[in-house]
């Protein structure tokens, strides 16, 4: 069996260290080939939209870990709280804000993800500033492509201005939050609208 560093699946040799970490982390749950395949695919999806590639290798490893966690949940290998997925077009504004605010308010009550049908290359700076001022953690905030694993694992999928681009998976609860695009509305108005939706959502989730 080829080692991660020599595998032709990896499009960038710098991914080898991340491949080794992920293979060890998910040992017993997923074969090395599965890990490598998802890592290569994650890198390719992120590279497709990236203008600056400085952190691309690190982000590919993070995205792969999220996809593997979702896949493990779908296959019944792990259990956990309600999983909520926010989807918008670019994953640089509304969905990032909603994910950060829900995580900040709900804590371990939910597992939160966000993604874009056509992801941008970075979170909008004014969005990042507003979330920082609200006390939300932005350490893992970056635009992510919408992947099958994360959609399949979600209990609730919340769309925000992405139309029919989000795939519909039977058995999931779908909500559409009519929140204005931050590019055309005051950021405080957008934040308050999302926060009102989150308050309503939290009343519906199991304690």
Secondary structure, DSSP 8 states (H G I E B T S, - for coil): ---TTT-TT-SSTTHHHHHHHHHHHTTTTS-HHHHHHHHHHHHHHHHHH-S--TTHHHHHHHHHHHHHHHHHHHTTS---SEEEEEEESSSSSHHHHHHHHHHHHHGGGEEEEEEETT--SS--HHHHHHHHHTT---TT----B--HHHHHH-SEEEESS-TT-S---TT-EEEE-----TTSS-HHHHHHHHHHHHHHHHHHS--
